[in-house]
Amino acid sequence: MNRTSIRRFVCALVLLAALGGPGLVAQLETQAAHDARLQWWREARFGLFIHWGLYAVPAGEWNGKTNYGEWIRNNAHIPLPVYDKFLSQFNPVKFDADAWVRMAKAAGMKYIVITSKHHDGFALFDSKVSDFDVMATPFKRDILKELAEACRKAGGIRLCFYHSIMDWHHPDYLPRRDWETDRPAAGANFDRYIQYMKAQIKELITNYGPIGVLWFDGEWENTWTEAYGRDLYRYVRGLQPDIIINNRVGASRSGMAGLSQDKESAGDFGTPEQQIPATGLPGLDWETCMTMNDNWGYNSRDKNFKSVRTILRMLADIASKGGNYLLNVGPTAEGVFPPESVERLKEIGAWMAVNGESIYGTQASPFKKLDWGRSTQKAIDGGARLYLHVFDWPADGRLVVPGIFNAPKKAYLLADAKKAALPVVRKEDSLVVSLPAAAPDANDSVVVLDVAGKIDGLKVSRQGTGLAKQPILDTALAR
């Protein structure tokens, strides 16, 4: 690199730092390259999370208790020799990769994130560096290979892998569970475990075609450090430069809020878990991951499924704040989605078939608060397009859009194939859209409002930067 190139590189880093770009990422690529790499993910907005493994066999039950999920080995204190017996019982003969991908795509999801290996150490793929994988079960089929092929055939949906840094099975992983008195830590070598983990990750990155996201988890134990995270981030990007990596690759995540506290931390996006930031996070990429019921892994007794209304309103809420929604399904040991999940995915898909335009490729709402619902937006020629997600249909037929000074161009219902114009008038600092008596959709009806010019951020308050937990059943979303 010559002196001029070095000077340009340094100037680029200084500019990125001034813009608040991610520390490690800014060292590896320009902001333009970073934006190009994340473009598909930012536009997707909606993905399917799948937690599947040996824990599906006990289906949440152990020694008379029925409240377990994917953490059953740890929470029920199951010794390794006992847990390993699930290998001979894992035979998901009803698994159909094409059917799974079809359901996700029909639901309007743009990517699938599946557990290649969860904390229990069991791998759903043919790993040449481990004998604790799907090839050691009666099934003997590489599940990830079949899903990769199904995604390629279907088109329009990307396969992504979740991979746990924590591993309760590998002899070199530390620390041991505090209840595992039969597994002494003497002789364990954590650095040797890291080499094993990297070998498995290399298999994932090189054997299944281009992978959209590598979604790490299990990074919070004291053996994992930010330095390990930065090294792993570089390693994965070295194998597949265009891959996207979540912030759990590092060790500075602030609990379930999911944001990294260290400005030099690795990772491309934050990961709020089971919650939605109460206000937007301008300048940050983030994704809320959430269960459809109360467990990530399959629990046959867990019937506390969120309603379609709640899920759709959460999707609109997250998109209105500039985030992605990763909604989880826990398949059974037979290899099928629970019927409650199938039903909800189908109904979500029906709504997305009509209203997906108001989710995909949108930016955060310019409004601080809308009493009747949420809003997303897109830039269009000569102005902006607002998608008004109306949860509470006004009884008087007047939808008041507050604090906007742009001139209205056209309004119509997104569910109206003819795009018949709805009357719009100005009332002081608000625009008022006249609506029909009945809402097109009781869960979320979308009104399109095109306005002239760029929306003035000084006049329309942007969402703040604070973070607070939003209850899963927020009344505005659940009713």
C-alpha positions, 0 to 999 in steps of 0.5 A, a space after each residue: 500500500 503506497 502513501 496515498 492509499 494509506 492516507 485515504 484508508 486512514 481518512 476513511 476510518 476517521 470518517 467512519 468513526 465520526 459517523 459512529 460506524 461499528 469498530 471492528 467492522 470499520 477496520 475491515 471494510 468501508 461504510 459503502 461495502 458494509 451497507 452493500 453487504 447488509 442490504 438484502 438483510 435490511 430489506 428482508 425485515 422478516 425471518 424464520 428462526 428454527 430451534 431443533 435438536 435432540 431436545 425435541 425427543 423428550 418434548 419438554 418433559 423430564 421426571 414428571 416436570 413439563 416446563 423444559 425446552 432446548 435447555 432441558 439437559 442443563 435445567 433438568 441436570 441430565 448426565 451426558 451418558 443419559 442425554 446421549 441416549 437421545 441419539 438413538 431416538 432421533 429419527 425425524 422421518 417426516 422431515 421435509 426440507 421443501 415443505 419447511 421452506 415453502 411454509 416460510 416463503 409462503 409466510 412472507 419470510 425472506 430468510 431462515 436461521 436454523 440451529 446447526 448446533 445448540 448448547 447441547 453440542 449436537 449438530 444437525 449436519 454431517 460434521 467430520 470433526 464430531 461423532 455427536 451429530 445427525 449422522 450418529 442417529 438412525 436418521 443419518 441425513 444431513 438436514 442442513 444440506 437438504 435445507 440448503 438445496 430446498 432454499 436454492 430450489 425455492 428462490 427468494 429465501 436465504 439459509 442462515 445458521 445459528 451456532 452456539 459458542 457454548 457446548 455442554 458436550 465437548 470435553 474441552 469446553 469450559 466451564 463445566 455445569 456446576 452440577 456436573 460432579 461426574 465431569 471434572 475439568 482437569 485436562 480440558 483445554 479451552 483453546 483446543 475447543 476453539 479450534 474444534 469450533 472453528 473446524 465445524 464453522 468452516 464446514 458450515 461456511 464452505 459445504 452448504 453454499 453462500 450462507 446469509 447470516 451466521 447467528 452466534 449465541 452462548 457467548 456469555 460465560 466467562 471463558 469467552 472474551 471480546 478478543 475471541 469474538 473479534 478473532 472469530 469474526 475475522 475468521 468467518 469473514 475470511 471464509 465468506 466475506 459477504 456473510 452477515 454476523 450477529 453481535 453475539 460473536 463477541 462478549 459485550 452484549 447487554 443481556 436480553 436487550 441485545 446491544 453491544 456495550 463495547 464500541 470496538 465489539 464484533 458483529 453486524 447487528 444487535 439481537 434483542 431477545 423476547 422484546 422490542 426496543 420501546 423506541 427506535 435505534 437510529 443508526 443501528 442494525 438490530 433484529 428482535 428474535 421471539 418465540 411463537 409460544 413460550 419455548 424455543 425448542 419443542 414442548 408438547 405441553 406449551 400451547 400458549 401461542 401468540 395470536 396472529 394479531 399479536 404477531 402481525 402487530 409486532 412485525 409492524 411495530 418492529 419494522 416501524 422502528 427500523 428492525 427485523 423480526 425473527 420469529 421462532 418455530 420449534 419442530 417436533 422429533 418427527 420433523 414437523 412444525 406444530 399445527 399451531 405454528 403451521 396455522 399461524 404461518 399460513 395466516 401471516 402469509 395471507 396478510 403479507 401477500 396483500 401488505 408485504 410492501 409495507 414491510 419489505 425495504 421500509 425505513 423507520 417511522 418518522 413519527 414519535 407516536 401514533 395513537 392508532 398504530 404504526 408507520 413505515 416509509 419509503 422514498 419515492 420519486 418526488 417525495 415519500 410514501 408512508 405506510 400507515 398501519 392502522 390497528 384501531 380503525 377510527 369510528 368517525 372514519 377520520 385518520 389523523 396523521 399528526 405533525 406532518 407539513 408535507 403536501 399530500 399527493 395521494 392516499 389509498 388502501 393497500 388492500 385495494 387492488 384498484 388503489 381508489 383515492 381516499 380524500 386527504 385534507 389538512 387540519 393545522 399541522 396534521 393530515 386527515 385521511 377519510 376512510 371507509 366505514 369498515 377496516 379491510 383487516 381487523 389485525 392491521 389495515 394499511 393505508 398508503 399516503 404519498 406526500 411531496 418532498 422529503 419528510 422534514 425530520 425537524 418537524 416530524 419528531 424521529 424516534 428516540 435512542 433510548 431502550 426499554 423492554 416492551 412487554 410481549 403482550 403490549 395492549 396496543 399490539 395484543 388487542 
